[in-house]
Amino acid sequence: MADLLTVSGLSLKTADKLLVEDLSFSIGQGERFGLIGESGSGKSLTSFAILGLLPASIRPTGSITLGGEQIVGASERRLSSLRGDAVACVFQEPLTALDPLMPLGRQIAGPVRRRLKREGIDSSRAAVKREVRVLMEQVRLPDPQRLFDAYPHEVSGGQRQRVAIAMALACQPRLLIADEPTTALDVTTQAEIVQLINALVADLGISLLFISHDLAVVGQVAERVMVMRNGRPVEIGTAQQVLTKPHDDYTRNLVAAARRFDAALEGGA
Ligand SMILES: Nc1ncnc2c1ncn2[C@@H]1O[C@H](COP(=O)(O)OP(=O)(O)OP(=O)(O)O)[C@@H](O)[C@H]1O
């Protein structure tokens, strides 16, 4: 499997603090990769670095290549273009990605129109609307006719996340980054969104970087995983190996805590 993303010796620093240290991993074409770690371990900063969206106060060193193109040190113009066609992101809280005052269909239409224009394809209103309807069906939004004109507050949290996924897919990215995409959702909706992301990534043949503190969720999605702690890599391997036979003490503790949590839930049910 050829690598789409290669992160090599990545460190992220502020003027006085090392936040992420010497991170290396790669994601193959069509591969689903999981980044696991407790709150504050550096998962989101790593995804911001890949998206070229780090705050100015944080300086990256090392290398991140996406489809062979270097991201560390790239111009804002180039980064913005990569975000338009190579990589897209879905975040924990879909409301942050959505404009509360704009109907959902028009929000998905924005990135669709940009892609059609970029590719020199018919970007008339009718063509854009057709593509939006296809995306709404792809992310299995019910009743697309009604939802096209609905505002974010008029639909459920799961439906909002489906809209955010549709917007991310609208630019036909080669890499989808999903940063805690299910954390704000109830358990049933979580399972539906995980299933949807798995199906879309497989159908479209794109690569996935799935970020979560929830081992059970990562286990349902990722083929390979990396565990982070305090900004450093702890363990990397197949999901099966890391989540069932971890080598590192820290991962072992994480897995044991997740099992105790599951057992407590089952006992309390
Ligand atoms: N703009 C910033 N300036 C300085 N430090 C920051 C900044 N953003 C994040 N940090 C610090 O960097 C570390 C890693 O943060 P990050 O958000 O990547 O963690 P995370 O693993 O994604 O956690 P969570 O799951 O809670 O989002 C934390 O200690 C955080 O306080």
The ligand as an SDF file (V2000), in Angstrom:
LIG
                    3D

 31 33  0  0  0  0  0  0  0  0999 V2000
   -2.5420   27.3560   21.0390 N   0  0  0  0  0  0  0  0  0  0  0  0
   -1.8930   26.7010   22.0070 C   0  0  0  0  0  0  0  0  0  0  0  0
   -0.9020   27.2920   22.7100 N   0  0  0  0  0  0  0  0  0  0  0  0
   -0.2320   26.6370   23.6900 C   0  0  0  0  0  0  0  0  0  0  0  0
   -0.5240   25.3640   24.0520 N   0  0  0  0  0  0  0  0  0  0  0  0
   -1.4960   24.7310   23.4140 C   0  0  0  0  0  0  0  0  0  0  0  0
   -2.2570   25.3570   22.3410 C   0  0  0  0  0  0  0  0  0  0  0  0
   -3.1750   24.4560   21.8880 N   0  0  0  0  0  0  0  0  0  0  0  0
   -3.0120   23.3320   22.6210 C   0  0  0  0  0  0  0  0  0  0  0  0
   -2.0180   23.4950   23.5290 N   0  0  0  0  0  0  0  0  0  0  0  0
   -1.5290   22.4670   24.4880 C   0  0  0  0  0  0  0  0  0  0  0  0
   -0.9730   21.4000   23.7430 O   0  0  0  0  0  0  0  0  0  0  0  0
   -1.2520   20.1390   24.3800 C   0  0  0  0  0  0  0  0  0  0  0  0
   -1.9210   19.2120   23.4010 C   0  0  0  0  0  0  0  0  0  0  0  0
   -3.2170   19.7170   23.0740 O   0  0  0  0  0  0  0  0  0  0  0  0
   -4.2160   18.9650   22.0850 P   0  0  0  0  0  0  0  0  0  0  0  0
   -5.4330   19.8200   21.9620 O   0  0  0  0  0  0  0  0  0  0  0  0
   -3.5260   18.5770   20.8460 O   0  0  0  0  0  0  0  0  0  0  0  0
   -4.5760   17.6460   22.9130 O   0  0  0  0  0  0  0  0  0  0  0  0
   -5.6320   16.5070   22.5840 P   0  0  0  0  0  0  0  0  0  0  0  0
   -4.9370   15.2040   22.7660 O   0  0  0  0  0  0  0  0  0  0  0  0
   -6.2630   16.7590   21.2550 O   0  0  0  0  0  0  0  0  0  0  0  0
   -6.6930   16.6980   23.7500 O   0  0  0  0  0  0  0  0  0  0  0  0
   -8.3110   16.7230   23.6590 P   0  0  0  0  0  0  0  0  0  0  0  0
   -8.7370   15.3230   23.4390 O   0  0  0  0  0  0  0  0  0  0  0  0
   -8.7020   17.2590   25.0020 O   0  0  0  0  0  0  0  0  0  0  0  0
   -8.6590   17.6570   22.5360 O   0  0  0  0  0  0  0  0  0  0  0  0
   -2.0980   20.4730   25.6070 C   0  0  0  0  0  0  0  0  0  0  0  0
   -1.2560   20.5190   26.7200 O   0  0  0  0  0  0  0  0  0  0  0  0
   -2.6540   21.8500   25.2960 C   0  0  0  0  0  0  0  0  0  0  0  0
   -2.8900   22.5760   26.4770 O   0  0  0  0  0  0  0  0  0  0  0  0
  1  2  1  0
  2  3  1  0
  2  7  2  0
  3  4  2  0
  4  5  1  0
  5  6  2  0
  6  7  1  0
  6 10  1  0
  7  8  1  0
  8  9  2  0
  9 10  1  0
 10 11  1  0
 11 12  1  0
 11 30  1  0
 12 13  1  0
 13 14  1  0
 13 28  1  0
 14 15  1  0
 15 16  1  0
 16 17  2  0
 16 18  1  0
 16 19  1  0
 19 20  1  0
 20 21  2  0
 20 22  1  0
 20 23  1  0
 23 24  1  0
 24 25  2  0
 24 26  1  0
 24 27  1  0
 28 29  1  0
 28 30  1  0
 30 31  1  0
M  END
$$$$
